[in-house]
Amino acid sequence: MDLNEITAAVRQHPDIDDALVTTAISPHSGEEELLVYAVPSGSAQRWGRLVETATACLVEGMAEQREALRTWRDFWDALDEISVLVMARTLAQLGAFRTPEQPVSVDSLMQRCAVAPDHEPLFRQWMHVLADNKILRSGPGPDEYACSDTLSATELDEQVEKRMAALVVDGVERVFTDYFVSSAAQQVDLLRGEASPLPLLFPDGDPTLAETFYARNPISVVLNGVLAETVAKAVELGPTDRPVRILEIGAGTGATSTTVLSRLPAERTRYCFTDVSQYFTDHAKQRFAEHTFVDYAVLDLNNHPGDQGFAPESFDVIIAANVIHTARRIDHALERLRPLLTPSGLLVAIERTANTPVQMVTVGFLEGFSYYEDQRKESNLPLLSPAGWVTTLQEGGFHRIATLPQGAAATTELAEHVILAERSADDPPVARRVKLHSDLAMLLPDPNASFHILPVEQIPRRPDGLVDERSLPSPWDEA
Ligand SMILES: C[S@@+](CC[C@H](N)C(=O)[O-])C[C@H]1O[C@@H](n2cnc3c(N)ncnc32)[C@H](O)[C@@H]1O
C-alpha cells in the first residue's frame, strides 16, 4: 500500500484541506492500522460549528422545556386515541359499517358516504388507522375492510365526550383543544368537502389560533429556538463584506420569523419574508414593521422561483418551517430551492416527521396534506421520516445533511425535526456526495481495513518542510 498515493487522494477530498496518512501498531489488536490525519476544509469546519450550535441549543431547550414537553406529549397521546374514536364515529354517522363481517371496498365506501374525491388519500389513512386500532379489519381483498361489531354513532359519541371531559388542559393545550373540538364536530362536512378546513384554523380570518399553536407549543418553542440559533450562527460565520441574505418560505403567521428576527444583527442581514398567500405577507408587514431589514414577497413552492422574481444564488440561507411537505412534489420543490442558494448555502427546515391520528382529523384536511404527487403516494402519508428527508435531500442535490434530534427517545418525544442541509460549493453529481468515511474506505486497497480519521487543525511540519509525525496525536492516547 503506497501511503503517499493514499495521502494525495485524501487531499483531493472536497471536505479536506490537508492530510497525512500513516500507519501504527494498535496496542489493542497488535495489528498495523491506518491513521488518516485530516485538516477539515473551511466549509467542513463551518458545517461542524453549525451542527454543534444546533445540537447544543436543542439539548438546552429540551432540558428547559422538559416538564412542558412531557405534558404536551401526554396531551397529544390522549388526543391521538380520541382521534381514532372520532374517525369511527364519523363513519358511523355516515352510515358505514352497519353490517358486521361484511367486507366493503374503499371505493364503494367513499361513494356510499359521499366522501369528496380530494379526500381519498386522507380517507385511506383513516382506514389504515382504524384497522391498526382493531376497530376495522382489513381484507380479504387488498382494498377491503370489515368490522367485527357494528359501529354505533351514539356509543362512539359518548366515548369521545367522556375522553374529552377527562382531559385537563390549560394554556396552549386549551387553544389546540378548542380547535380540535370544532374540527371533530365538522368531520362529516369536512370529509364530504361541504366545509372548508381553513376557517377552523383561522376563525373569522384571525391568525391568532394558528400563531399561538406554531409559536407556543413547547416543541415549536424548542425547535424555533434551535433554528434561530443556527441561522444566527450562519450569519456570524457568513460573508462579512455584504449583508447575509436570508429567505424564509411559507413564513405564514411569522411564529418562526419572530424568534429568528430577534436574534439577527440588523446591520448584517437582509431578510425576505415570503408565503404563498399575500394574506400572510400583508399581516407580517405590519407585525415586523420595526425590523427595517425585512422585505416581503409572495413565493409559491410549487412554481419556479425565477418566474416569481427570485434570481439564482441570491440567498445564503433558506428557512422553511413546516412548509416543504406542503409541496406537491418535494423533489421538485428542492430542485427549485437549491439554485436559489449560493454555493455552500444553507437550508434550515423544521418538519413534523410522524403522521398521527390527530393530524388526520384536523390539519389533514388542508390541501397541503393530501395533494402530494411524489414518492409519498406509495406510503400515502404526507410527512416524511427523518431518513426519508435525508434521502430526498441527497437526491435533491444537498451534500451535507443533518436531522436533529438524533436519538430514538428524543425523536419519539418530539416527533418533529430540525433539518440542516448544505448546497455543495461545486454542486457535484449525486454519486460523489458520499460520506467522508466511506469515501476514504474506497481509497484503501482493502476497503474493509480498519482505519482512524483524526481531525487536526494543521499537519505539523518542521522547518525543512517534512512532517513532524511525533507531534501528531495518537488515536489510542485517551484510551
Ligand atoms: C404549517 S404553516 C407554517 C407555519 C409557519 N412557519 C408559521 O410560523 O406560521 C404552512 C405555511 O406554508 C404556506 N404554504 C402552503 N403552501 C405553500 C406553497 N406552495 N408555497 C409556499 N408556501 C406555502 C401556508 O400559507 C402556511 O403559511
PDBQT file of the ligand as one rigid body, heavy atoms in Angstrom, charges set to zero:
ROOT
HETATM    1  C1  LIG A 501     -47.888  24.930   8.599  1.00  0.00    +0.000 C 
HETATM    2  S1  LIG A 501     -47.808  26.543   8.057  1.00  0.00    +0.000 S 
HETATM    3  C2  LIG A 501     -46.199  27.041   8.503  1.00  0.00    +0.000 C 
HETATM    4  C3  LIG A 501     -46.165  27.785   9.712  1.00  0.00    +0.000 C 
HETATM    5  C4  LIG A 501     -45.274  28.977   9.647  1.00  0.00    +0.000 C 
HETATM    6  N1  LIG A 501     -43.886  28.623   9.561  1.00  0.00    +0.000 N 
HETATM    7  C5  LIG A 501     -45.600  29.825  10.852  1.00  0.00    +0.000 C 
HETATM    8  O1  LIG A 501     -44.724  30.055  11.689  1.00  0.00    +0.000 OA
HETATM    9  O2  LIG A 501     -46.740  30.257  10.920  1.00  0.00    +0.000 OA
HETATM   10  C6  LIG A 501     -47.559  26.339   6.359  1.00  0.00    +0.000 C 
HETATM   11  C7  LIG A 501     -47.371  27.651   5.648  1.00  0.00    +0.000 C 
HETATM   12  O3  LIG A 501     -46.968  27.340   4.321  1.00  0.00    +0.000 OA
HETATM   13  C8  LIG A 501     -47.668  28.147   3.431  1.00  0.00    +0.000 C 
HETATM   14  N2  LIG A 501     -47.741  27.414   2.158  1.00  0.00    +0.000 N 
HETATM   15  C9  LIG A 501     -48.632  26.458   1.792  1.00  0.00    +0.000 A 
HETATM   16  N3  LIG A 501     -48.392  26.062   0.536  1.00  0.00    +0.000 NA
HETATM   17  C10 LIG A 501     -47.325  26.766   0.104  1.00  0.00    +0.000 A 
HETATM   18  C11 LIG A 501     -46.611  26.827  -1.119  1.00  0.00    +0.000 A 
HETATM   19  N4  LIG A 501     -46.978  26.076  -2.158  1.00  0.00    +0.000 N 
HETATM   20  N5  LIG A 501     -45.564  27.658  -1.235  1.00  0.00    +0.000 NA
HETATM   21  C12 LIG A 501     -45.198  28.439  -0.186  1.00  0.00    +0.000 A 
HETATM   22  N6  LIG A 501     -45.842  28.447   0.991  1.00  0.00    +0.000 NA
HETATM   23  C13 LIG A 501     -46.900  27.639   1.134  1.00  0.00    +0.000 A 
HETATM   24  C14 LIG A 501     -49.013  28.371   4.083  1.00  0.00    +0.000 C 
HETATM   25  O4  LIG A 501     -49.639  29.528   3.596  1.00  0.00    +0.000 OA
HETATM   26  C15 LIG A 501     -48.638  28.452   5.549  1.00  0.00    +0.000 C 
HETATM   27  O5  LIG A 501     -48.363  29.757   5.940  1.00  0.00    +0.000 OA
ENDROOT
TORSDOF 0
